[in-house]
Amino acid sequence: MNRRLFIHRSAILFTLASAGQGASCFGNTDKQELGYTIKQFEDEGLVQFSYAILADRKIVLVDPARDPAPYYAYAKEQGAKIIAVVETHSHADFVSSHLEIHQDQNVPVYVSKLLQATYPHQTFDDGDTLKISDHIVLHAINTPGHSADSISVLLKDRGNDVAIFSGDAVLIGGVGRPDLREYSGQQASQREKLARQLFHTVNNSYLKLADHVLLYPAHGGGSFCGNAIKDLKQSTIGAERKQNFAFQKRSEEEFVQLILSDRSPIPVYFPYNVALNRKGAAALHTSLSGIPIIAASMAKVLESKVVDTRKAAQFRQSHFPKAINIPERSKSESWIGTFIAPQESFYLVADTKQEVQLQLEKLAKIGYEQFVKAAVIYGDYKGQKSATFDQAAFDRNQTDYFIVDVRTVAEAKAEPVFKEAHNIPLAELTQHIAELPLDKIIVVHCASGYRSAIASSLINESAPGTRVWDVGEHIKEYKQSKN
């Protein structure tokens, strides 16, 4: 298996000559004159950012993603050497390559002592520093709230604060959720404790920084790790004073109530990722190379769950019995990690060998490649056919059907489509399937047809024989008729 760059990334390069200056993208400044360079890597599917801080031909990585190849390529391109990895916390939504980089490059991994890491590491807490060059030094700041072990990394140039790598403590427009760790074996009461710590992190650490300090978070808009995150890649403390709801003046009690008031469901893979990151994941290439790839005729699918990543139209025409359809799309790995529990083995289905490869690589981002019993190339296999949406029959009398809207609560309230629809967000659907009137035809819709494809397959997987119609892309016609 080729070790290619499996995460679709865009890289943003920031060059700054001295403290207090703004960032210029892809600047032509002579690199010999720069104090340092910051390169941001983006995983668009998980909306995850990682960083390479370059100074004096030495690189420190912050929160690297599962595949270390992009960082190695950047170091080679710059004629530089990776000297350290810093983890801002034990991540819940993706698997980091910190252990693999440590083993490959023989470099230390810096984490808070509160993380309780079981891999070789050096502690990095309040007062600790990591020197990259004569002028560039990284300072650790304990910033609990998203998690107890969260740290932020303050970059100083000649003693001046220039940039802060916030992990999930502070995000652009918001802050990291304080309720994730209760799903990692700790008590639910920890939510409030962490929310209070987050209040003090914002007020005692971040608000004391100067407006010009650049903010580099671990996530952007659309991440599960925070609410109200803006779709931006970097910010400044000054901008956050104006736009970040958590930076606005309010009492601790008001802050805690606000932070805990809007908590969407958490994918089941999050606690698994936290634990895996605490011990360190296996090397990517080694982990992927052991997965068998087989033809559909060889799969004994009744023995395990089946996740079919083909397009919804292909799935409806032919699929394995009780298969779950999670079509390839941005964030599809997160949906798989929502409906397949950690340690639960499953077959992964795609249409071609190339698509199988893509799906395995995406699953590796959340550490699920090790649960794949085999990757199945479906090809022209003749399987089971799903019921199709009878639009004419549905339009004659919609009250004859039980309509399920699997959009979020906010989406359903903002733009109702069918008067008689019952809103059950997709992330919560499996908890309510037993409550559905299975003697009626279930009609499922979302905003575009993607989530309804997943939902209809989930209902059929849980309650075989149920008559389910997926409105699919027809929903666009109904939405247009409302306007």
Secondary structure, 3 states (H helix, E strand, C coil): CCCCCCCCEEEEEEEECCCCCCCEECCCCCHHHCCEEEEEEEECCCCEEEEEEEECCEEEEECCCCCCHHHHHHHHHHCCEEEEEECCCCCCCCCCCHHHHHHHHCCCEEECHHHCCCCCCEECCCCCEEECCCCEEEEEEECCCCCCCCEEEEEEECCEEEEEEEECCEECCEEECCCCHHHHCCCCCHHHHHHHHHHHHHHHHHCCCCCCCEEEECECCCCCCECCCCCCCCEEHHHHHHHCHHHCCCCHHHHHHHHHHCCCCCCCHHHHHHHHHHHCCCCHHHHHHCCCEEEHHHCCHHHCEEEECCCHHHHHHCECCCCEECCCCCCHHHHHHHHCCCCCCEEEEECCHHHHHHHHHHHHCCCCHHHEEEEEECCCCCCECCCCCCHHHHHHCHHHCEEEECCCHHHHHHCCCCCCCEECCHHHHHHCHHHCCCCCCEEEECCCCHHHHHHHHHHHHHCCCCCEEECHHHHHHHHHHHC
